[in-house]
Amino acid sequence: MSRVAILIPAGGAGRRMGGAFKPFLEIDGEPMLAHTLRPFLERDDIEWVVVALPPEMVTEPPVWLCADPRVAVVSGGAERGDSVRNALAAVPPEADVILVHDAARPLVTADVIDRCIVLAGEGRSAIAAIRAVDTIKEVDDGGRVAATPDRRRLWAAQTPQAFPAAVLRNALARALEERVASTDDSALVDRFGGTVVVVEGHPENLKVTTVADLAIAEVLLRQRRTVVAP
Protein backbone atom coordinates (compact mmCIF):
# COMPACT_ATOMS: atom_id res chain seq x y z
CA MET A 1 0.00 0.00 0.00
CA SER A 2 1.23 3.49 -0.87
CA ARG A 3 2.29 5.88 1.88
CA VAL A 4 0.60 9.13 0.99
CA ALA A 5 1.20 12.77 1.87
CA ILE A 6 -1.00 15.71 0.87
CA LEU A 7 0.32 19.23 0.37
CA ILE A 8 -2.00 22.25 0.63
CA PRO A 9 -0.23 25.38 -0.65
CA ALA A 10 -1.91 28.45 0.90
CA GLY A 11 1.16 30.57 1.55
CA GLY A 12 0.25 33.18 -1.01
CA ALA A 13 -3.48 32.58 -1.08
CA GLY A 14 -5.45 35.48 -2.55
CA ARG A 15 -7.11 38.18 -0.51
CA ARG A 16 -9.57 39.16 -3.21
CA MET A 17 -12.72 39.10 -1.09
CA GLY A 18 -12.82 42.04 1.29
CA GLY A 19 -9.12 41.80 2.12
CA ALA A 20 -9.62 38.57 4.09
CA PHE A 21 -7.33 35.55 3.95
CA LYS A 22 -9.36 33.45 1.57
CA PRO A 23 -8.81 29.93 3.02
CA PHE A 24 -10.13 31.12 6.39
CA LEU A 25 -13.35 32.60 5.00
CA GLU A 26 -16.37 30.79 6.41
CA ILE A 27 -18.57 28.55 4.34
CA ASP A 28 -21.61 27.10 6.07
CA GLY A 29 -20.21 28.00 9.49
CA GLU A 30 -16.67 26.65 9.05
CA PRO A 31 -13.44 27.99 7.50
CA MET A 32 -13.11 27.00 3.85
CA LEU A 33 -9.79 25.31 4.59
CA ALA A 34 -11.50 23.04 7.15
CA HIS A 35 -13.87 21.85 4.42
CA THR A 36 -10.93 21.39 2.04
CA LEU A 37 -9.01 19.24 4.50
CA ARG A 38 -11.90 17.07 5.70
CA PRO A 39 -12.04 14.59 2.76
CA PHE A 40 -8.32 13.90 3.23
CA LEU A 41 -8.36 13.70 7.02
CA GLU A 42 -11.24 11.22 6.87
CA ARG A 43 -8.95 8.75 5.08
CA ASP A 44 -6.69 6.22 6.77
CA ASP A 45 -4.32 6.00 3.79
CA ILE A 46 -3.09 9.60 4.11
CA GLU A 47 -0.31 9.76 6.71
CA TRP A 48 0.97 13.32 6.34
CA VAL A 49 -0.85 16.59 5.69
CA VAL A 50 1.30 19.68 5.20
CA VAL A 51 -0.32 23.11 4.94
CA ALA A 52 1.78 26.05 3.76
CA LEU A 53 0.53 29.30 5.30
CA PRO A 54 1.76 32.90 5.09
CA PRO A 55 4.82 33.18 7.39
CA GLU A 56 3.04 35.49 9.84
CA MET A 57 0.39 32.81 10.51
CA VAL A 58 2.73 29.89 11.15
CA THR A 59 3.74 30.66 14.73
CA GLU A 60 0.14 30.64 15.99
CA PRO A 61 -2.02 28.65 13.56
CA PRO A 62 -5.68 28.21 14.52
CA VAL A 63 -6.43 25.32 16.86
CA TRP A 64 -8.89 23.72 14.45
CA LEU A 65 -6.19 23.45 11.79
CA CYS A 66 -3.79 21.40 13.91
CA ALA A 67 -6.32 19.26 15.80
CA ASP A 68 -5.31 16.18 13.78
CA PRO A 69 -1.75 15.05 14.64
CA ARG A 70 -1.04 14.31 10.99
CA VAL A 71 -1.23 18.02 10.13
CA ALA A 72 1.95 20.09 9.98
CA VAL A 73 2.12 23.79 9.16
CA VAL A 74 5.01 25.39 7.29
CA SER A 75 5.78 28.83 5.93
CA GLY A 76 4.71 29.37 2.37
CA GLY A 77 6.47 31.51 -0.21
CA ALA A 78 5.74 34.43 -2.47
CA GLU A 79 4.70 32.12 -5.30
CA ARG A 80 2.68 28.91 -5.29
CA GLY A 81 5.70 26.89 -6.36
CA ASP A 82 7.63 28.14 -3.35
CA SER A 83 4.83 27.03 -1.03
CA VAL A 84 4.71 23.58 -2.63
CA ARG A 85 8.48 23.25 -2.34
CA ASN A 86 8.44 24.26 1.34
CA ALA A 87 5.61 21.85 2.10
CA LEU A 88 7.32 19.00 0.28
CA ALA A 89 10.47 19.57 2.34
CA ALA A 90 8.45 18.72 5.46
CA VAL A 91 7.35 15.33 4.08
CA PRO A 92 9.47 12.40 5.34
CA PRO A 93 11.38 10.35 2.76
CA GLU A 94 9.25 7.24 3.35
CA ALA A 95 6.26 8.86 1.62
CA ASP A 96 6.02 7.44 -1.88
CA VAL A 97 2.91 9.28 -3.19
CA ILE A 98 2.43 13.03 -2.97
CA LEU A 99 -0.88 14.79 -3.59
CA VAL A 100 -1.10 18.55 -4.12
CA HIS A 101 -4.50 20.18 -3.62
CA ASP A 102 -5.72 23.77 -3.81
CA ALA A 103 -6.69 25.30 -0.47
CA ALA A 104 -9.68 26.90 -2.21
CA ARG A 105 -11.23 23.64 -3.49
CA PRO A 106 -13.51 22.61 -0.58
CA LEU A 107 -15.70 20.19 -2.56
CA VAL A 108 -13.37 17.41 -3.71
CA THR A 109 -14.92 13.95 -3.50
CA ALA A 110 -13.50 10.71 -2.15
CA ASP A 111 -13.70 8.92 -5.49
CA VAL A 112 -11.62 11.60 -7.22
CA ILE A 113 -8.97 11.26 -4.50
CA ASP A 114 -9.10 7.47 -4.90
CA ARG A 115 -8.44 7.64 -8.63
CA CYS A 116 -5.46 9.96 -8.18
CA ILE A 117 -3.85 7.86 -5.44
CA VAL A 118 -4.26 4.60 -7.38
CA LEU A 119 -2.46 5.93 -10.45
CA ALA A 120 0.36 7.57 -8.49
CA GLY A 121 0.77 4.35 -6.53
CA GLU A 122 1.27 2.59 -9.85
CA GLY A 123 4.08 5.01 -10.70
CA ARG A 124 2.12 7.44 -12.88
CA SER A 125 1.52 11.14 -12.35
CA ALA A 126 -2.15 12.09 -12.54
CA ILE A 127 -4.37 15.16 -12.39
CA ALA A 128 -8.09 15.43 -11.81
CA ALA A 129 -9.84 17.22 -14.66
CA ILE A 130 -13.20 17.50 -16.36
CA ARG A 131 -13.99 17.70 -20.05
CA ALA A 132 -14.55 21.20 -21.42
CA VAL A 133 -18.24 21.86 -21.99
CA ASP A 134 -17.91 25.33 -23.55
CA THR A 135 -16.40 26.21 -26.87
CA ILE A 136 -12.97 27.71 -26.21
CA LYS A 137 -11.54 30.53 -28.29
CA GLU A 138 -7.86 31.42 -28.58
CA VAL A 139 -7.66 35.23 -28.80
CA ASP A 140 -4.70 37.40 -29.80
CA ASP A 141 -3.52 40.61 -28.11
CA GLY A 142 -5.87 42.68 -30.24
CA GLY A 143 -8.96 40.79 -29.12
CA ARG A 144 -9.29 38.92 -32.39
CA VAL A 145 -10.15 35.23 -32.45
CA ALA A 146 -7.03 33.40 -33.56
CA ALA A 147 -8.20 29.78 -33.28
CA THR A 148 -10.99 27.53 -32.05
CA PRO A 149 -9.43 24.41 -30.50
CA ASP A 150 -11.23 21.10 -30.79
CA ARG A 151 -13.27 20.91 -27.59
CA ARG A 152 -13.06 17.11 -27.59
CA ARG A 153 -9.36 17.40 -26.73
CA LEU A 154 -9.73 20.03 -23.98
CA TRP A 155 -10.01 19.36 -20.27
CA ALA A 156 -10.30 21.83 -17.39
CA ALA A 157 -7.65 20.97 -14.79
CA GLN A 158 -8.61 20.58 -11.15
CA THR A 159 -6.81 19.23 -8.11
CA PRO A 160 -5.70 17.01 -6.52
CA GLN A 161 -2.68 16.31 -8.62
CA ALA A 162 -0.85 13.15 -7.62
CA PHE A 163 2.74 12.09 -8.20
CA PRO A 164 5.22 9.42 -7.28
CA ALA A 165 7.24 11.27 -4.65
CA ALA A 166 10.57 10.99 -6.48
CA VAL A 167 9.05 12.40 -9.66
CA LEU A 168 7.70 15.51 -7.95
CA ARG A 169 10.87 16.08 -5.94
CA ASN A 170 12.94 15.90 -9.12
CA ALA A 171 10.66 18.27 -11.04
CA LEU A 172 10.67 20.89 -8.29
CA ALA A 173 14.43 20.65 -7.87
CA ARG A 174 14.96 21.07 -11.62
CA ALA A 175 12.57 24.01 -11.71
CA LEU A 176 14.49 25.75 -8.91
CA GLU A 177 17.83 25.04 -10.55
CA GLU A 178 16.67 26.33 -13.94
CA ARG A 179 14.56 29.17 -12.50
CA VAL A 180 11.35 27.93 -14.06
CA ALA A 181 8.20 29.31 -12.43
CA SER A 182 4.85 27.58 -12.72
CA THR A 183 1.48 27.58 -11.00
CA ASP A 184 0.93 23.98 -12.09
CA ASP A 185 3.07 21.17 -10.67
CA SER A 186 1.99 18.73 -13.37
CA ALA A 187 3.31 21.16 -15.99
CA LEU A 188 6.73 21.01 -14.32
CA VAL A 189 6.64 17.21 -14.27
CA ASP A 190 5.74 17.21 -17.96
CA ARG A 191 8.44 19.78 -18.77
CA PHE A 192 11.17 17.72 -17.15
CA GLY A 193 10.38 14.45 -18.85
CA GLY A 194 7.51 12.96 -16.88
CA THR A 195 4.20 11.71 -18.24
CA VAL A 196 0.96 13.01 -16.76
CA VAL A 197 -2.44 11.38 -17.26
CA VAL A 198 -5.91 12.71 -16.59
CA VAL A 199 -8.43 11.13 -14.24
CA GLU A 200 -12.10 12.07 -14.22
CA GLY A 201 -12.71 14.92 -11.79
CA HIS A 202 -16.06 16.21 -10.58
CA PRO A 203 -18.05 19.25 -11.79
CA GLU A 204 -18.62 20.37 -8.18
CA ASN A 205 -14.89 20.42 -7.42
CA LEU A 206 -14.78 24.14 -8.12
CA LYS A 207 -12.07 26.57 -7.08
CA VAL A 208 -13.39 29.45 -4.98
CA THR A 209 -11.98 32.65 -6.46
CA THR A 210 -14.91 35.10 -6.28
CA VAL A 211 -17.77 35.99 -3.93
CA ALA A 212 -20.13 34.18 -6.33
CA ASP A 213 -18.03 31.00 -6.06
CA LEU A 214 -18.22 31.26 -2.27
CA ALA A 215 -22.02 31.35 -2.41
CA ILE A 216 -22.17 28.38 -4.79
CA ALA A 217 -19.82 26.36 -2.58
CA GLU A 218 -22.01 27.04 0.45
CA VAL A 219 -25.12 25.81 -1.33
CA LEU A 220 -23.36 22.64 -2.50
CA LEU A 221 -21.92 21.89 0.95
CA ARG A 222 -25.33 22.32 2.56
CA GLN A 223 -26.87 20.00 -0.01
CA ARG A 224 -24.24 17.36 0.74
CA ARG A 225 -24.87 17.61 4.48
CA THR A 226 -28.59 17.20 3.87
CA VAL A 227 -27.98 14.05 1.79
CA VAL A 228 -25.78 12.38 4.42
CA ALA A 229 -27.83 13.47 7.43
CA PRO A 230 -29.68 10.55 9.14
C-alpha positions as CSV (number, residue, x, y, z in Angstrom):
1,M,0.0,0.0,0.0
2,S,1.2,3.5,-0.9
3,R,2.3,5.9,1.9
4,V,0.6,9.1,1.0
5,A,1.2,12.8,1.9
6,I,-1.0,15.7,0.9
7,L,0.3,19.2,0.4
8,I,-2.0,22.2,0.6
9,P,-0.2,25.4,-0.6
10,A,-1.9,28.4,0.9
11,G,1.2,30.6,1.5
12,G,0.3,33.2,-1.0
13,A,-3.5,32.6,-1.1
14,G,-5.4,35.5,-2.6
15,R,-7.1,38.2,-0.5
16,R,-9.6,39.2,-3.2
17,M,-12.7,39.1,-1.1
18,G,-12.8,42.0,1.3
19,G,-9.1,41.8,2.1
20,A,-9.6,38.6,4.1
21,F,-7.3,35.5,4.0
22,K,-9.4,33.5,1.6
23,P,-8.8,29.9,3.0
24,F,-10.1,31.1,6.4
25,L,-13.4,32.6,5.0
26,E,-16.4,30.8,6.4
27,I,-18.6,28.5,4.3
28,D,-21.6,27.1,6.1
29,G,-20.2,28.0,9.5
30,E,-16.7,26.7,9.0
31,P,-13.4,28.0,7.5
32,M,-13.1,27.0,3.9
33,L,-9.8,25.3,4.6
34,A,-11.5,23.0,7.1
35,H,-13.9,21.9,4.4
36,T,-10.9,21.4,2.0
37,L,-9.0,19.2,4.5
38,R,-11.9,17.1,5.7
39,P,-12.0,14.6,2.8
40,F,-8.3,13.9,3.2
41,L,-8.4,13.7,7.0
42,E,-11.2,11.2,6.9
43,R,-8.9,8.7,5.1
44,D,-6.7,6.2,6.8
45,D,-4.3,6.0,3.8
46,I,-3.1,9.6,4.1
47,E,-0.3,9.8,6.7
48,W,1.0,13.3,6.3
49,V,-0.9,16.6,5.7
50,V,1.3,19.7,5.2
51,V,-0.3,23.1,4.9
52,A,1.8,26.1,3.8
53,L,0.5,29.3,5.3
54,P,1.8,32.9,5.1
55,P,4.8,33.2,7.4
56,E,3.0,35.5,9.8
57,M,0.4,32.8,10.5
58,V,2.7,29.9,11.1
59,T,3.7,30.7,14.7
60,E,0.1,30.6,16.0
61,P,-2.0,28.6,13.6
62,P,-5.7,28.2,14.5
63,V,-6.4,25.3,16.9
64,W,-8.9,23.7,14.4
65,L,-6.2,23.5,11.8
66,C,-3.8,21.4,13.9
67,A,-6.3,19.3,15.8
68,D,-5.3,16.2,13.8
69,P,-1.7,15.1,14.6
70,R,-1.0,14.3,11.0
71,V,-1.2,18.0,10.1
72,A,1.9,20.1,10.0
73,V,2.1,23.8,9.2
74,V,5.0,25.4,7.3
75,S,5.8,28.8,5.9
76,G,4.7,29.4,2.4
77,G,6.5,31.5,-0.2
78,A,5.7,34.4,-2.5
79,E,4.7,32.1,-5.3
80,R,2.7,28.9,-5.3
81,G,5.7,26.9,-6.4
82,D,7.6,28.1,-3.4
83,S,4.8,27.0,-1.0
84,V,4.7,23.6,-2.6
85,R,8.5,23.3,-2.3
86,N,8.4,24.3,1.3
87,A,5.6,21.9,2.1
88,L,7.3,19.0,0.3
89,A,10.5,19.6,2.3
90,A,8.5,18.7,5.5
91,V,7.4,15.3,4.1
92,P,9.5,12.4,5.3
93,P,11.4,10.3,2.8
94,E,9.2,7.2,3.3
95,A,6.3,8.9,1.6
96,D,6.0,7.4,-1.9
97,V,2.9,9.3,-3.2
98,I,2.4,13.0,-3.0
99,L,-0.9,14.8,-3.6
100,V,-1.1,18.5,-4.1
101,H,-4.5,20.2,-3.6
102,D,-5.7,23.8,-3.8
103,A,-6.7,25.3,-0.5
104,A,-9.7,26.9,-2.2
105,R,-11.2,23.6,-3.5
106,P,-13.5,22.6,-0.6
107,L,-15.7,20.2,-2.6
108,V,-13.4,17.4,-3.7
109,T,-14.9,14.0,-3.5
110,A,-13.5,10.7,-2.2
111,D,-13.7,8.9,-5.5
112,V,-11.6,11.6,-7.2
113,I,-9.0,11.3,-4.5
114,D,-9.1,7.5,-4.9
115,R,-8.4,7.6,-8.6
116,C,-5.5,10.0,-8.2
117,I,-3.9,7.9,-5.4
118,V,-4.3,4.6,-7.4
119,L,-2.5,5.9,-10.5
120,A,0.4,7.6,-8.5
121,G,0.8,4.3,-6.5
122,E,1.3,2.6,-9.9
123,G,4.1,5.0,-10.7
124,R,2.1,7.4,-12.9
125,S,1.5,11.1,-12.4
126,A,-2.1,12.1,-12.5
127,I,-4.4,15.2,-12.4
128,A,-8.1,15.4,-11.8
129,A,-9.8,17.2,-14.7
130,I,-13.2,17.5,-16.4
131,R,-14.0,17.7,-20.1
132,A,-14.5,21.2,-21.4
133,V,-18.2,21.9,-22.0
134,D,-17.9,25.3,-23.5
135,T,-16.4,26.2,-26.9
136,I,-13.0,27.7,-26.2
137,K,-11.5,30.5,-28.3
138,E,-7.9,31.4,-28.6
139,V,-7.7,35.2,-28.8
140,D,-4.7,37.4,-29.8
141,D,-3.5,40.6,-28.1
142,G,-5.9,42.7,-30.2
143,G,-9.0,40.8,-29.1
144,R,-9.3,38.9,-32.4
145,V,-10.2,35.2,-32.5
146,A,-7.0,33.4,-33.6
147,A,-8.2,29.8,-33.3
148,T,-11.0,27.5,-32.1
149,P,-9.4,24.4,-30.5
150,D,-11.2,21.1,-30.8
151,R,-13.3,20.9,-27.6
152,R,-13.1,17.1,-27.6
153,R,-9.4,17.4,-26.7
154,L,-9.7,20.0,-24.0
155,W,-10.0,19.4,-20.3
156,A,-10.3,21.8,-17.4
157,A,-7.7,21.0,-14.8
158,Q,-8.6,20.6,-11.1
159,T,-6.8,19.2,-8.1
160,P,-5.7,17.0,-6.5
161,Q,-2.7,16.3,-8.6
162,A,-0.8,13.1,-7.6
163,F,2.7,12.1,-8.2
164,P,5.2,9.4,-7.3
165,A,7.2,11.3,-4.7
166,A,10.6,11.0,-6.5
167,V,9.1,12.4,-9.7
168,L,7.7,15.5,-8.0
169,R,10.9,16.1,-5.9
170,N,12.9,15.9,-9.1
171,A,10.7,18.3,-11.0
172,L,10.7,20.9,-8.3
173,A,14.4,20.7,-7.9
174,R,15.0,21.1,-11.6
175,A,12.6,24.0,-11.7
176,L,14.5,25.7,-8.9
177,E,17.8,25.0,-10.5
178,E,16.7,26.3,-13.9
179,R,14.6,29.2,-12.5
180,V,11.3,27.9,-14.1
181,A,8.2,29.3,-12.4
182,S,4.8,27.6,-12.7
183,T,1.5,27.6,-11.0
184,D,0.9,24.0,-12.1
185,D,3.1,21.2,-10.7
186,S,2.0,18.7,-13.4
187,A,3.3,21.2,-16.0
188,L,6.7,21.0,-14.3
189,V,6.6,17.2,-14.3
190,D,5.7,17.2,-18.0
191,R,8.4,19.8,-18.8
192,F,11.2,17.7,-17.1
193,G,10.4,14.5,-18.8
194,G,7.5,13.0,-16.9
195,T,4.2,11.7,-18.2
196,V,1.0,13.0,-16.8
197,V,-2.4,11.4,-17.3
198,V,-5.9,12.7,-16.6
199,V,-8.4,11.1,-14.2
200,E,-12.1,12.1,-14.2
201,G,-12.7,14.9,-11.8
202,H,-16.1,16.2,-10.6
203,P,-18.1,19.2,-11.8
204,E,-18.6,20.4,-8.2
205,N,-14.9,20.4,-7.4
206,L,-14.8,24.1,-8.1
207,K,-12.1,26.6,-7.1
208,V,-13.4,29.4,-5.0
209,T,-12.0,32.7,-6.5
210,T,-14.9,35.1,-6.3
211,V,-17.8,36.0,-3.9
212,A,-20.1,34.2,-6.3
213,D,-18.0,31.0,-6.1
214,L,-18.2,31.3,-2.3
215,A,-22.0,31.4,-2.4
216,I,-22.2,28.4,-4.8
217,A,-19.8,26.4,-2.6
218,E,-22.0,27.0,0.4
219,V,-25.1,25.8,-1.3
220,L,-23.4,22.6,-2.5
221,L,-21.9,21.9,0.9
222,R,-25.3,22.3,2.6
223,Q,-26.9,20.0,0.0
224,R,-24.2,17.4,0.7
225,R,-24.9,17.6,4.5
226,T,-28.6,17.2,3.9
227,V,-28.0,14.1,1.8
228,V,-25.8,12.4,4.4
229,A,-27.8,13.5,7.4
230,P,-29.7,10.5,9.1
